[in-house]
Amino acid sequence: MSPQPIPILRAFVQFVNAMNEWIGRISAWFVLLMVLVIVYDVTMRAVFSIGSVMLQELQWHLFALLFLISAGYTLKHDGHVRVDIWYQSHWSNDRVRAWVNLLGGLLILTPFCVLIMTSAWPFVYNAYQFSEGSPDPGGLPYRFVLKGAIIVGFGLLMIQGLAQSVHSVLFLLGHMPPAETQESDA
């Protein structure tokens, strides 16, 4: 007997939610690290007149990693910008919101993520092929790793969007509660 699709889909939603929750909590440490690097860099510049290209690039890299890797976590917690005027007030019905989330995830978010990942692939591949580093003297090596985070970050965002679309389908079929009550399912 083949497995039932509903439990598999529920497990997919729960797995993706848990994965992005874990990644988001880990990436929150990048904020602390970034703040410490910035404070150190500013102190060294202001007090000792010593600047560092490496520290400046490290700040940019940490911010980029934070932004890219935590995009799925942000979507999971409904933190992305959208036109909430309609979503919160006019579409207060959970079923209408589920349809908006389903269609938005499948027709807008997923194709956009695929477009970004396929467009970035040659850029990332080229950086890996040549082990790209900073062009500046004293800059960070391994810039290719940061460029690879573009594909990873948009992949995590797309997977979270697909999980939310599956959640919307399951809600519309009566197999899961509304998305707002799923906040602590990880």
Backbone bond lengths (Angstrom), bond angles and torsions (degrees), N, CA, C in turn:
res aa  C-N    CA-C-N  psi(-1)  N-CA   C-N-CA  omega(-1)  CA-C   N-CA-C  phi
1 M - - - 1.449 - - 1.524 108.64 -
2 S 1.302 116.23 133.50 1.469 120.47 -178.15 1.533 110.24 -79.92
3 P 1.335 116.28 151.42 1.466 119.30 -179.60 1.524 111.15 -66.11
4 Q 1.310 115.03 149.68 1.461 121.22 179.29 1.532 109.61 -72.85
5 P 1.329 118.37 139.76 1.464 119.83 -176.72 1.536 114.01 -69.82
6 I 1.310 117.76 -31.10 1.469 119.94 -176.32 1.531 111.61 -63.27
7 P 1.342 120.38 -50.11 1.469 118.84 178.17 1.534 112.96 -61.83
8 I 1.333 116.98 -34.95 1.463 120.10 178.63 1.529 109.81 -66.10
9 L 1.311 116.54 -43.37 1.472 120.09 179.34 1.531 111.02 -65.96
10 R 1.335 116.35 -40.84 1.482 119.45 176.38 1.525 110.67 -61.30
11 A 1.326 116.30 -42.44 1.466 120.67 179.27 1.530 110.53 -63.70
12 F 1.344 116.94 -38.73 1.461 120.92 176.81 1.526 110.60 -60.50
13 V 1.325 116.68 -48.30 1.469 121.35 179.86 1.530 109.92 -60.03
14 Q 1.309 116.79 -46.72 1.467 120.37 -178.06 1.522 111.45 -66.40
15 F 1.340 117.29 -38.79 1.457 120.66 178.86 1.532 110.71 -64.10
16 V 1.325 117.19 -48.44 1.470 120.72 -178.82 1.524 110.30 -64.18
17 N 1.325 117.20 -42.54 1.471 119.76 177.22 1.527 111.43 -60.28
18 A 1.332 116.59 -44.24 1.468 120.34 -179.97 1.525 111.17 -66.28
19 M 1.327 116.77 -41.33 1.458 120.84 179.67 1.527 111.09 -61.96
20 N 1.341 116.90 -48.80 1.468 119.33 -178.84 1.521 111.41 -70.71
21 E 1.314 118.22 -28.56 1.467 120.63 174.57 1.526 109.45 -64.83
22 W 1.318 116.47 -46.10 1.461 121.48 179.62 1.529 110.59 -63.23
23 I 1.338 116.84 -46.87 1.467 121.17 179.40 1.518 110.64 -62.00
24 G 1.326 117.46 -40.53 1.465 120.72 179.22 1.511 112.43 -64.35
25 R 1.310 116.36 -41.33 1.471 119.55 179.30 1.526 111.46 -67.93
26 I 1.325 116.54 -38.10 1.474 120.12 176.55 1.532 109.79 -66.83
27 S 1.322 117.01 -44.06 1.470 119.39 -177.31 1.528 111.91 -68.18
28 A 1.329 117.55 -18.63 1.468 119.65 176.14 1.530 110.78 -62.34
29 W 1.325 116.71 -26.40 1.464 119.82 176.97 1.517 111.68 -68.18
30 F 1.351 116.59 -23.30 1.463 119.54 174.87 1.527 110.74 -62.04
31 V 1.329 116.94 -31.62 1.469 120.00 178.88 1.523 109.82 -64.00
32 L 1.322 116.61 -47.55 1.464 120.15 178.93 1.523 110.58 -61.83
33 L 1.317 116.38 -46.51 1.456 120.08 179.19 1.532 110.82 -60.58
34 M 1.325 116.56 -43.28 1.462 120.77 179.77 1.523 111.07 -62.57
35 V 1.318 118.10 -43.23 1.465 121.92 178.42 1.524 110.24 -62.03
36 L 1.323 117.15 -44.21 1.463 119.97 179.28 1.530 111.65 -62.60
37 V 1.313 116.79 -41.30 1.465 120.51 178.31 1.524 110.27 -64.59
38 I 1.332 117.21 -42.63 1.464 120.67 -179.94 1.525 110.89 -64.63
39 V 1.314 116.91 -45.73 1.469 120.54 179.78 1.527 110.10 -60.97
40 Y 1.314 116.62 -44.55 1.463 120.20 178.78 1.529 111.03 -61.84
41 D 1.335 116.46 -46.38 1.469 121.13 -178.81 1.527 111.11 -62.44
42 V 1.326 116.75 -46.18 1.467 120.59 -179.88 1.526 110.61 -64.33
43 T 1.328 117.28 -41.59 1.465 120.75 179.04 1.526 110.71 -62.79
44 M 1.312 116.30 -44.78 1.466 119.60 179.68 1.530 111.31 -63.09
45 R 1.328 117.28 -38.59 1.464 120.33 179.45 1.529 111.37 -70.90
46 A 1.326 116.90 -44.44 1.463 120.64 -174.67 1.522 112.48 -74.64
47 V 1.312 116.48 -42.20 1.462 119.96 -174.08 1.530 111.95 -87.65
48 F 1.318 116.77 -42.92 1.466 119.68 -173.10 1.530 113.63 -110.77
49 S 1.323 118.28 -1.07 1.473 123.23 -177.45 1.529 112.03 55.10
50 I 1.324 114.93 38.26 1.461 121.27 178.72 1.529 108.39 -115.15
51 G 1.318 115.56 119.50 1.454 120.42 178.05 1.512 110.83 -108.90
52 S 1.310 115.80 160.64 1.454 120.29 -178.92 1.526 109.82 -143.12
53 V 1.321 115.43 120.25 1.463 120.57 175.50 1.522 109.56 -62.37
54 M 1.333 115.65 -39.83 1.465 120.66 -179.42 1.530 111.00 -58.70
55 L 1.327 117.65 -44.70 1.463 120.25 -179.20 1.526 111.56 -67.45
56 Q 1.341 116.36 -38.95 1.468 118.18 177.30 1.525 110.83 -62.61
57 E 1.321 116.46 -44.98 1.461 119.34 179.32 1.527 111.60 -66.28
58 L 1.324 116.71 -35.91 1.463 120.04 177.55 1.529 110.30 -61.10
59 Q 1.318 117.28 -39.33 1.470 120.65 177.01 1.522 110.42 -61.40
60 W 1.308 117.58 -45.94 1.464 121.83 179.84 1.528 110.71 -63.88
61 H 1.320 115.91 -42.61 1.470 119.66 -178.91 1.528 111.31 -65.44
62 L 1.321 116.73 -43.23 1.465 119.52 179.09 1.531 110.94 -63.74
63 F 1.336 117.04 -40.43 1.460 119.95 178.32 1.533 110.31 -64.37
64 A 1.321 116.87 -43.91 1.467 120.29 179.49 1.523 111.07 -62.30
65 L 1.335 116.80 -44.90 1.463 119.84 177.67 1.520 111.70 -61.54
66 L 1.317 116.28 -43.66 1.461 120.68 178.69 1.520 110.58 -59.30
67 F 1.299 116.49 -47.68 1.458 121.96 -178.16 1.526 111.45 -64.00
68 L 1.322 116.89 -47.44 1.462 120.74 -175.41 1.525 112.97 -72.39
69 I 1.310 116.50 -50.18 1.457 120.28 -172.72 1.526 112.43 -71.09
70 S 1.317 117.91 -28.86 1.465 119.60 -177.36 1.522 113.38 -94.68
71 A 1.316 119.05 9.73 1.467 121.14 179.94 1.538 111.61 -63.66
72 G 1.320 117.80 -40.67 1.473 120.97 177.58 1.521 111.58 -64.61
73 Y 1.328 116.18 -41.09 1.471 121.37 176.72 1.531 110.54 -61.19
74 T 1.319 115.54 -42.56 1.472 120.06 179.80 1.524 110.64 -63.92
75 L 1.324 117.14 -41.49 1.464 120.38 177.04 1.517 110.65 -64.16
76 K 1.318 116.95 -41.56 1.471 121.09 179.21 1.520 111.18 -57.34
77 H 1.317 116.04 -38.37 1.466 121.19 -179.10 1.524 112.89 -94.49
78 D 1.337 116.67 15.21 1.461 122.80 175.04 1.531 111.53 57.98
79 G 1.327 116.46 39.52 1.454 120.92 -177.17 1.517 114.88 -98.07
80 H 1.329 117.95 -1.39 1.455 119.89 179.33 1.522 110.65 -78.39
81 V 1.300 114.79 153.81 1.464 120.79 -179.69 1.524 108.87 -74.54
82 R 1.294 115.39 135.21 1.459 121.54 172.12 1.520 107.22 -157.32
83 V 1.300 117.25 176.96 1.461 120.87 -178.46 1.522 108.28 -82.41
84 D 1.328 116.13 85.01 1.460 121.30 -177.02 1.525 113.35 -74.01
85 I 1.312 117.87 -11.72 1.468 119.73 178.84 1.523 109.25 -57.34
86 W 1.327 116.60 -46.91 1.455 120.22 179.78 1.516 111.21 -78.28
87 Y 1.297 116.82 -41.86 1.460 121.44 -174.19 1.522 111.45 -64.30
88 Q 1.326 118.06 -43.76 1.460 121.48 -176.29 1.525 113.18 -82.02
89 S 1.334 117.30 -39.45 1.462 117.98 -173.46 1.523 113.85 -96.78
90 H 1.313 117.88 -51.43 1.462 120.42 -174.85 1.523 112.71 -82.91
91 W 1.325 116.75 -27.03 1.446 119.99 -178.73 1.516 109.60 -110.18
92 S 1.320 115.77 54.21 1.460 119.69 -176.67 1.527 112.47 -76.36
93 N 1.305 117.53 -12.82 1.455 122.56 177.75 1.535 108.95 -72.20
94 D 1.329 117.72 128.86 1.460 121.66 -178.46 1.526 112.61 -60.94
95 R 1.318 116.75 -33.80 1.468 119.80 179.72 1.528 111.02 -68.24
96 V 1.315 117.89 -39.64 1.467 120.83 178.30 1.527 109.41 -66.40
97 R 1.327 117.02 -42.39 1.470 120.32 177.38 1.526 111.07 -62.07
98 A 1.325 116.68 -38.84 1.463 120.09 178.54 1.533 110.31 -62.51
99 W 1.329 116.69 -41.88 1.465 120.13 177.40 1.522 111.26 -64.44
100 V 1.335 116.85 -42.20 1.466 120.53 178.04 1.524 110.23 -61.93
101 N 1.336 117.10 -44.88 1.464 120.74 179.01 1.528 111.69 -64.55
102 L 1.320 116.46 -41.27 1.459 121.09 179.87 1.526 110.89 -63.04
103 L 1.313 116.13 -53.51 1.465 120.15 -177.42 1.529 111.82 -68.32
104 G 1.322 116.92 -39.54 1.465 119.91 177.63 1.519 111.85 -63.62
105 G 1.334 116.01 -40.93 1.463 120.01 179.34 1.518 112.91 -67.08
106 L 1.327 116.29 -41.55 1.462 119.88 -176.62 1.524 113.68 -82.47
107 L 1.333 117.26 -36.82 1.462 120.51 -173.54 1.528 114.35 -96.60
108 I 1.330 117.45 -20.47 1.469 119.14 -178.32 1.527 111.26 -118.04
109 L 1.328 117.05 -58.21 1.462 120.05 -173.21 1.530 112.74 -65.01
110 T 1.315 118.20 -51.27 1.468 120.68 -177.12 1.530 112.01 -61.64
111 P 1.334 119.48 -49.69 1.481 117.55 177.79 1.530 112.91 -61.30
112 F 1.336 117.21 -36.35 1.463 119.99 178.58 1.529 110.58 -63.58
113 C 1.328 116.86 -44.87 1.468 120.34 179.29 1.521 111.31 -63.94
114 V 1.331 117.21 -41.60 1.459 120.88 177.60 1.532 109.86 -62.52
115 L 1.320 117.34 -42.11 1.463 121.45 178.35 1.527 111.19 -60.43
116 I 1.321 116.90 -46.50 1.464 120.63 -179.93 1.530 110.29 -63.84
117 M 1.324 117.08 -46.06 1.470 119.72 -177.54 1.531 111.83 -65.25
118 T 1.330 117.84 -41.98 1.469 119.43 179.75 1.523 111.16 -71.59
119 S 1.323 117.34 -33.87 1.471 120.23 176.91 1.523 111.17 -70.72
120 A 1.318 117.29 -34.48 1.466 121.26 -178.39 1.518 112.32 -79.66
121 W 1.322 117.74 -21.58 1.459 119.90 -174.05 1.538 113.42 -54.20
122 P 1.343 120.51 -50.51 1.471 118.64 179.74 1.536 112.49 -61.84
123 F 1.292 116.20 -38.54 1.464 122.95 177.68 1.529 110.54 -60.49
124 V 1.325 116.73 -46.65 1.463 122.41 -179.41 1.532 110.08 -70.60
125 Y 1.311 116.97 -44.57 1.464 121.01 180.00 1.527 110.81 -59.18
126 N 1.314 116.91 -44.24 1.462 121.69 178.67 1.530 110.77 -61.19
127 A 1.320 116.90 -41.94 1.466 120.78 179.18 1.531 110.69 -64.15
128 Y 1.338 117.83 -41.29 1.463 121.47 177.66 1.531 111.45 -67.60
129 Q 1.325 115.49 -41.19 1.454 120.28 -177.74 1.533 111.60 -59.06
130 F 1.315 116.53 -37.29 1.460 120.58 -178.01 1.527 113.17 -103.53
131 S 1.343 117.21 10.26 1.476 121.64 -178.00 1.524 110.52 46.94
132 E 1.320 114.91 53.25 1.466 120.99 -173.91 1.521 111.89 -59.32
133 G 1.305 114.15 136.38 1.458 122.60 174.37 1.512 108.81 -126.33
134 S 1.283 116.26 -169.99 1.454 121.28 179.28 1.523 110.25 -69.39
135 P 1.329 117.90 138.93 1.465 119.64 175.45 1.539 112.18 -79.04
136 D 1.333 116.24 -11.58 1.464 120.54 -177.36 1.523 111.26 -87.51
137 P 1.345 117.01 140.90 1.462 119.33 174.93 1.530 110.05 -61.61
138 G 1.301 116.35 132.44 1.456 120.40 -179.13 1.513 113.73 82.14
139 G 1.340 117.44 4.99 1.458 121.30 -179.89 1.518 111.96 -82.24
140 L 1.295 115.01 175.84 1.468 120.84 -177.34 1.527 111.83 -78.19
141 P 1.320 116.36 139.86 1.466 119.04 170.79 1.540 108.47 -79.61
142 Y 1.278 117.14 -178.48 1.475 123.60 172.68 1.529 113.72 62.27
143 R 1.311 117.55 36.35 1.467 119.52 176.24 1.524 110.71 -63.27
144 F 1.319 116.75 -24.21 1.457 120.96 179.85 1.533 111.70 -61.75
145 V 1.328 117.62 -29.00 1.463 120.63 177.61 1.523 109.90 -66.53
146 L 1.311 115.93 -43.02 1.461 120.82 178.39 1.530 110.55 -62.62
147 K 1.313 116.72 -41.56 1.468 119.51 179.18 1.524 110.92 -65.94
148 G 1.326 117.06 -33.74 1.462 120.46 175.88 1.518 112.65 -63.76
149 A 1.335 115.98 -25.83 1.467 120.16 178.70 1.525 111.64 -66.45
150 I 1.324 117.95 -18.91 1.473 120.31 176.34 1.525 108.98 -61.81
151 I 1.311 116.12 -48.95 1.467 120.18 -178.40 1.525 110.41 -68.70
152 V 1.316 117.28 -42.80 1.470 120.58 179.51 1.530 110.36 -62.21
153 G 1.327 117.04 -46.72 1.463 120.85 -177.72 1.523 112.67 -62.75
154 F 1.332 116.56 -45.82 1.462 118.70 179.16 1.522 111.57 -71.98
155 G 1.334 116.99 -27.35 1.466 119.88 173.20 1.516 111.52 -65.51
156 L 1.339 116.44 -43.97 1.474 120.21 177.46 1.529 111.02 -64.10
157 L 1.329 116.61 -39.58 1.464 120.61 177.95 1.531 110.50 -63.51
158 M 1.331 116.33 -44.03 1.464 119.96 -179.35 1.528 111.12 -64.88
159 I 1.319 116.89 -43.44 1.466 120.06 179.91 1.528 110.50 -62.84
160 Q 1.336 117.54 -40.01 1.467 120.15 177.27 1.523 110.31 -65.18
161 G 1.333 117.06 -40.35 1.468 120.13 176.86 1.511 111.85 -62.57
162 L 1.328 116.95 -40.37 1.466 120.01 177.10 1.523 111.08 -65.95
163 A 1.339 116.72 -39.68 1.467 119.96 177.46 1.524 110.72 -62.63
164 Q 1.331 116.70 -39.54 1.466 118.68 178.21 1.517 111.55 -69.58
165 S 1.322 116.97 -33.05 1.469 119.41 175.64 1.522 110.52 -66.87
166 V 1.320 117.17 -43.02 1.476 120.94 176.94 1.527 109.51 -62.59
167 H 1.332 116.51 -41.89 1.470 120.18 177.34 1.527 110.32 -59.00
168 S 1.321 117.09 -42.04 1.466 120.49 179.22 1.524 111.25 -62.82
169 V 1.324 117.04 -41.57 1.467 120.54 177.86 1.528 109.92 -62.54
170 L 1.332 115.90 -46.22 1.466 119.27 179.93 1.526 111.40 -63.53
171 F 1.322 117.23 -37.67 1.469 119.80 176.21 1.525 110.43 -64.33
172 L 1.323 116.86 -46.06 1.469 120.38 -179.36 1.530 111.39 -62.35
173 L 1.332 116.94 -29.48 1.466 121.04 177.74 1.529 112.52 -86.89
174 G 1.337 116.67 -2.76 1.458 120.83 177.58 1.518 115.25 85.19
175 H 1.332 117.62 20.17 1.466 120.88 -176.94 1.528 114.26 -105.95
176 M 1.331 117.73 -3.57 1.467 120.84 178.14 1.521 108.51 -147.14
177 P 1.344 116.58 153.82 1.454 119.59 175.74 1.526 110.97 -72.03
178 P 1.339 118.14 168.31 1.468 120.68 177.84 1.531 110.82 -58.03
179 A 1.319 116.38 158.01 1.466 122.12 -175.68 1.521 112.58 -59.66
180 E 1.309 118.55 -34.40 1.473 121.32 -177.55 1.518 112.11 -62.81
181 T 1.340 117.74 -30.90 1.461 120.32 -178.84 1.535 111.43 -87.19
182 Q 1.331 117.67 -2.74 1.450 122.19 -179.20 1.537 111.94 -90.32
183 E 1.294 118.73 5.86 1.470 122.64 -172.45 1.520 113.03 -53.10
184 S 1.307 119.12 -38.70 1.464 120.64 -175.37 1.514 113.31 -109.50
185 D 1.333 116.94 39.64 1.461 119.39 -178.15 1.516 113.71 -86.50
186 A 1.329 116.81 -2.10 1.473 118.90 -177.62 1.501 112.30 -82.90
